[in-house]
Amino acid sequence: MDESGGSGQPRPGTDEPAEHHAGAPAPAAPTPTPAEEQPTQAAEREDGSEPTKSNGTGPDPSQGADPEASPADSHPDQSSADDRPFHDGDHAAPHASGHGDHRTLAHSGTTRTTPPQRPESPRGGLLMGRPFGVPVYVAPSWFLVAALITWVFGGQLDRVLPELGAARYLVSLFFAVAFYASVLVHELAHTVAALRFKLPVRRIQLQFFGGVSEIEKEAETPGREFVLAFVGPLLSLVLAGLFYVALQPVEPGTVPGVLLAGLMISNLIVAAFNLLPGLPLDGGRMLRAVVWKITGKPMSGTIAAAWVGRALAVSVLIGLPLLTQSGALGSTAEDSVGMDTVTDALLAAILAAIIWTGAGNSLRMARLREHLPELRARNLTRRAVPVETDTPLSEALRRANSAGARALVVVDAEGNPLSLVREAAIVGVPEHRRPWVPVSGLAQDLTDGMRVSAELAGEDLLDVLRATPATEYLVVEETGEIYGVLSAADVERAFVKAMARPS
């Protein structure tokens, strides 16, 4: 099973750098503020970051604005109201996306400037190692299921090998560890295939119901998607075969015989369960790949496999307890009453919830990726004006208003960018103090990671922003010419707006 991550969305309209309008020297490169200095913004995004088994998602063509439309192509009268310059009289947070709230930088109210990062995922539990360079974590929930397996398997051993006594629980614990080692092999198969296809893998996590390989990007073709999903169940089948071969020379009714038989059966169950054709299972990803191949649309494959997954969840919820009570799973109806019935129903409910939730997450992730191409640095860039280090804030804001800009960059005497005046810092300075506060006191030095190419879009843009969390970034042309300033808050809000639109 595997998962993909990523998010992002553009803001309609562009803000051309002021130097493109007024013959002012090239604006200085803005320097963004570290993430810890920014106020947080409550905007929920779908990341992939929550691990889901064999999560299927797929990118689709964007509906975004033309990335080639430069700020100079947009007439000032046609720019959105969000592109207005600083206004000292406003008292609201800056807003940079779409129509509606029209706000600017020079406010004395609060500002929301959260960098567009995927939700921070927990470390994942106990780090066990880094095979192929990918960290493997054991989640705290694994210890609960290990105890459960030890207890249940220990009870079975008591009937088969009563002479073991209390030692049967040590044998059961060994079985639990060996079983999850098999699950790890299953996940490593996904990981190796992903790395072979140049797809980054964030981590592998062993948890309550199996394991998750968190693959951060989507396979580029349905063929690769099918292979990526199929290798996990294939390895589980191979392991079942190996345990079967190892079982042949072993005497039945012995500890090695019971362990090998149990591992053979459990790997067969893992393979069969994961081959069921519904997301988030591996079989669901295989179905998604087939529909993707037939229709040419990854989103169509995801929708089909996700709804099959939801139907599968309902089937498990209703069918598993009925099968148990009917004796179809090897027990008589008389044995399937009381506490066993409650246990079976609870297990079915947990499995159904996992499958249903995973299918829904797959749909949301696919929708997210469908909108990702709309996120374009060029379309989100704000106009900027260059100011020297000793320029008073009030004068800098006056120049920005005059030029129709919404960002300030600090330059040296030759016009080279030094730093970016932070939006959050501006709103924190009362109007009566602005004539005595130099812009250099509100700026942060520009670093290479805060320079963003105007041509970046989608996941490439998000990867750059995540690598250097900040509130503002300098956007430059391929020639090195400064294009303007990109606000992380603009990216965040534009993404949320896009996610609200139907696919």
N, C-alpha and C positions, 0 to 999 in steps of 0.2 A: 504494500500500500504506500501511497506517496501523496505529497501535497505540494501545491505551488503557491507562491506568494507574490505580492506586488500590488500597487494601486496608484491612482493618480488621475487628475482631470484638469482640463484647461479652463481658462476664463475667456469669455468672448470679448473681442476687441483688443486692440494693442495700444501701448503707450510708447510713442517713439521717443528716443532720447532727445533731450532739449537741443543738443548740438545739431541735430538734424533739422531743427526748426530755425533756430536763431543763429546766427553765425558765430556762436560762442565756441571756444576751444573744446576739443573732445572731452567729454565728461569723464570724471575719474571713476575708477572702478570701485564699486561699493564693497564694503566688507560686512559680512553678516555677523550676527551675534551668536554666541554659543547657545546651544539648545537650553542649557540650564538657566540662562538669563531671561528666557522668554516666558511670558504668561502662557498657560496652557489653554487650548481651545477644545471644547467638547464637541468633536465631530467624529462620528463613528465611521470607520471605513472597513471594508472587507479585505483583509489581507490574507490570506492564506496562511495567515499565520497560524490559525488554529489547525492543528494537524487532523486530517481526516483520512481514513483508510482509502487508498487508491482513489484519491480525489481527482475527478476529471474536470478540467477547465480548458477553455480554448479561446485564443484571441480572435477577434473579428476585425474587419476593416473599420476604420474610424469614421466618425461623422464630423470631425473637427474642422475648424477653419483652415484656410489655405496656409501652409507653413511658409510659403514663399512670399506672403504679403508682408512687406516690411512696414515699419511704422511710418516711413515717409510716404507710403502709398495711401495712408488714411488721412483724410482732410480733418482739420481740427473740429469743424462743425459736425462731422460725422462720428466722432468718438463718443463712446458711451459716457453716461453721467459719472461713472466711477472713475473716469480718467481726468476728472477735474483737478486743478491744482490745489495747493494748500489754502485753507480759509481759517483765519484766526478765530472767526466767530463760531465755528462749529464746535459741538461738544459731544462727539460720538466717536466710536471706534472706527478706524479706517476700514474701508470695504473695497475689495478690488474685483469682484466678480459680478458680471451681469447687470441687470437693471434692478431697481428697487431701492435699497439703502444706498445713498450716495454719500460717501464719506471720504475724508482726506487725512493727510498726515498731521497737520498742525492743530490737533485737537488737545484739549486739556482733559479729556475723559480717558477711559481705559482702552487698551488695544489688545487684540487677540492675534498673536503671531506664532502659531505652532508650526514647526517644520513638518513637511509631508513625509512622515516615516510610518512604516507599517507598525502596528501595535507591537510593543516589545514583548516577545514571548519569554516565558520563564526559562531558566537554564535547563530544566528538563529532569532534574533529580540527580542521581548519583552518576558521575562520569565513570564509565567502565573502560574506555579506550578510544582509539582513533584509527580504526581500520580504513585503509585507503584515504587517510586524512580526514575522515568524517567522524565527528564525535558521536559516541553511542552512550545514551543515558538510560538509566533504569528509573522510571517514575516511582514515586512513593506508593502508588496504587498497585504496583507489581507485587509488593510485599504482602498486600492483602490477598491477592489472587494466589500467590505462592502458598500462603497459609491455608487457603481454601482447598487448593489442589492436594496439599499434604494431608489434610483431614479426610477429604473424600477418597483419595487413592489409598490412604492408610486403612480406611474401612474395608475397601475391596481386598486389600492384601490380607486382612485379618480372616477373611473367608477362604482365600486361596492358600495362604501360607500362615496358618495360625501359630506355628512354632516360632515365628519371628518375635512375637510379643511386642514390647514397646519399640523394638528396633525397626518395626515396620514404618514408623514415622520418619526415620532417617532415610529409609529406602524411598519413601514417598517424596521427601524433600529433594532427593537426588533426581527423581523423575521430573519434578516441577522445574528444576534448574535445567535439566537436559531438554525438556520440552521447549522452554523459552530460548535455549541455544538454537534449537531448530527454527524457531520463529525469527531469530536474529539472522540465520542463514537466508531465510526467505526475504527479509528486508535488505540484506546485503546484495542479493540478486538484483533487486530494483536499483540499489545504489550504484552498483558496477555498470549496469546498463545505462543509467542516467549519466554517469561520468563518461562513459564511452560516447554518448551523444552530445557531450559538452554542456550538460545541464548541471548547474551547481546544486549540491545537496547540503542543506544546512545542518541536519543532524538526523540520527536514528533514535527513536525512543521506544523502549519496551514499557508497556503499560498494562492496564487491567485486562483488556480484551485484545491481546496480541501486540503488534508493533506498528510503527509508522515511520516511513522514510519521507522526510520533508524536502521535497524537490522544489527548488525556488522558481523554475521556469517551465514553460510548457513545451512539450515535444513539437517539433516544427511540421511533422507530417503524420498522417494517420497510421502509416506503417510503423514508424518509430513509437507512436503511442501504443500500438498493439503489442509490440515487442516488449516495451517497458512494463506493461501490465502483466504480460503472460509469463515473464521469467520468474516471478515470485511463486505462483502455483506450480510451475514446472520444477523448480528446485525442491518444493515440498514433496512432489511426487517422486523425485529422484531419491530424496531422503527416505521416504517410505519404502522404496524398493531396496535401498541399502540395508535398512533395518530388517526387512524381510529376508534378505540373503544372509545377514548375520544371525538371524534366528534359526536357520535350518540346522546347524550342527549343535545347537544348544538343547539341552534336555528340558522338556516341558515341565511346568510346575516348580521351577527353580527361580531364584531372584533374577538372574540374568534373563531368563526366558520371559518372565512377566514384564520386566522393564523394556526389553526389545519389542515385545508384542504391543505394549502400551504406546511406545514411541512410534511404531509403525502405524497403528490405528490413528493416533492423534495427528500425525502428518497427513494422512489421507483425509481426515476431517478438515484440516486447515486448507488443503488444496481444493477439496470439493466446495467448501463454504466460500472461498475466495473466487471460485469460478462462477458463482451465481451471477447472472447478467444484470446487475443493478449497481449503480453508484451508491456508496463509495468503494465498493469491492472491486477487486482486480477484474472480475468478469464484467463489471459495469464499464470499466475503462476500455475493455476490449470491445464491448458493444458500442461504446461511444466512437471508437476508432472506425468500426465498420460503417456506422451511419455517417460519420464524417467523410469517409471514402466515397460512399454512394452519393451523398448530397453535395459534397464539396464545402460544407459549412460545419465547422467545429461546434458552433453553438447549437445546431440542430442535433448533433450527436450527444451533446451534454444534456439537452432537454429530454431526449428520448431515454437515455440511460438513467437520468435522475428520477423520472417518473416510474420507470420500471423498478428502481431502487425503493421508491416509496410504496409501490405495490408489494414488493418483497417484504418490507417492514411490516405491513399489515398482515401478510401471510404468516410471517414468523410469530407475530403477536397472537394470532388466533390458532394457527395450525400446530405449533409446537406443543402446547398443552393438550390439544386434542389427540395428537399422535401418541403422546405419553400415556394418556388415559386409555387409549384404545389398545395399548400393548404392542403397537407397531414398532416401537423402539426396543423391544426385547423384554419388557416387563408386563406383568399381568395387570388387569384393571384393579384387582384387589390390592396390589402393591402400590398403585398410583393414587393413593388417597392420603388425606391428612397433610402432614408436613411436606411430604414429597410433592404433592400437588401444588402447594403454595410456592415451594422452591422452583418448580418447573415454570409456573406462571411468572414468577419474579425474573427468572432468567430470560424468558421469552420477552418480557417487557423491556429489560435492559438491552437485549440484542436489537429489538425493534426500534427502540429510541436511538441507539447508535446509528443504525442504518438510515432511519428517517432524517436524523440531524445531518448526517454526512451527505445525503442526497441534496438536502437544502443548501448546505454549504457549497456543494459543487455548483449548483445553479448560481449562487451569489458570486462565487469566484469567477465563473464564466462571464457573468454580466460585467463584473469589474474589468476583466481583461478585454471585453468587447469595447469598453469605453477608454481603455488606456491610450490607444493611439491618438485620442483627442487632446491629450496633454502635450502641449507644444510650448517650448520655452519662448519662441518668437511671439506667439499669440498672448502670452501672459506677461510680457515684459512691460514695466512701467517706464515712462519718460523720466529722464534724470538731468539735473544741471550740475556742472562742476563748480566747486567753490574752494577757495584757498583756506589753509588751516586756521588763520586768524579771523576769518569772516564771522561777524556776529550772527547768531541764529536768526534774529529778526530780519536781517538783510538777506540771508540765504533763502528764507521763506518767501520774501518779497520777490526775489529773482525767480524762484520756482513758480510762484503764482503768475508772474509776468510771462513765463515761457510755457505755461500750461503743463508743468511737470509735477510728478508726485514722488520724486526721490532726489536725494542729495548725495553727491560723492565728493570726497575731499581730494584735491590734487596739489601737486607741488608747483613751483614757479614755472616749470616747463609743461605743465598740463598732464603729467603722468599720474595715474590713479594711485592713491595711497590708502584710502579707507572709505568706509561707507557710514554715513550718518544714520544711526539706527532709528527706526520709526518709533519703537517703544520709548527710546530716550527722549525724543522730541516731545511727545505728549506729556512727559513728566516734568517739563520745564514751564512754569507759569509765564503768561504773556508778559508780565511786567519785568521779568528777569531776562527775557530773550535778547534784548539789545546788549547785554553785558556777558552773555555766554557764547564763547567761540565754538564753532561747529566741531573743532578737533576734540573737544571734551565730550562729545556725544558720539564719537565714531570709534570703530574698531578696525584694526589693521587688516588689510586684505591679504588673504592667503591663496595659494594656487587652487586649493580645493573649492574655493568660493567663486572661481571663474567658470561660467557655464557657457557652452557654445549655443548660439541661437538656433542651431540646427537640431539640437537634441529634442527628443519626443518620447512619450510612452515610458516603457520600463528603463530605457537607457537614461532618460532624464532623472527618473526616480532613484536609480542606482547612484548617480552622481550626488544627488541631494542627500541621500542616506549616508553616503561616505563621509560627508562633511556637514553635520547638522548645523543649521544657522537660520536666522530669520530673513536675511536678504542675501542675494547673490548678484554678482556682476555678470551680465550677459554680453558676450562678445561675438563678433562675426568671425568667420574663418580667417580673415585677413588680420585679425587682432583688433579691429576697430570696435570701440565700445558701442553697444546697441542699447543698453539701458539696465534697469535693475529688476530682478525677479524676486518677488516676495513669497516666502513659504506659505504665508496665510492665504495669498491669492490662489496658490496651487491647491491648498486644502479645501477652500470654499468651492472652487470650481469643480473639484472632484466630487464633492458631496452633491452639488447641483446635478452633475451628469448622472450620478448613481440614482437620483430620484426620477430620472427619465426612464421610460420603458425601453427594453432592448429592441 
